[in-house]
């Protein structure tokens, strides 16, 4: 299990930034055609065998959109899921759910994808550590290294101040 601790503030900030990017400047104009009072219950279902990750981001995204949206997590970060498993159930105003769904799903897809791929390497390597590097997407390093740990991998140095690295270049 990951030793990287993602603070509530970090998760909230990441979700806010993602939502602002997705909804600026006019919000979800497609969802504007939907009746604002429709309450729906929606299931997040795994489309393949995987290691789950990003559920705190998923939940926080919907909380930021609408505090009345209920989000019941069925699979925790680091748990295994099979194709067809229910990962979460969300219930609330459908217009608000649709406004946040892509951001929420992108967090879960990205983190689960890295965790799942890492886990495949870890299973094949057996007696060898699978490490990640600093070659991550700017501002996503913490999230990507968290995902590697969920998949059973090891984090190499986090930033340039962690340890010395002497290269031949």
Secondary structure, 3 states (H helix, E strand, C coil): CCCCCCCHHHHHHHHHHHHHHHHCCCCCCCHHHCCCCCEEEEEEECCCCEECCCHHHHHHHHHHHCCCCEEEECCCCCCEECCCCEEEEEEEEHHHHHHHHHHHHHHHHHHHHHHHHHHHHHHHHCCCCCEECCCCCCCCHHHHHHHHHHCCCEECCCCCCCCCCCCCC
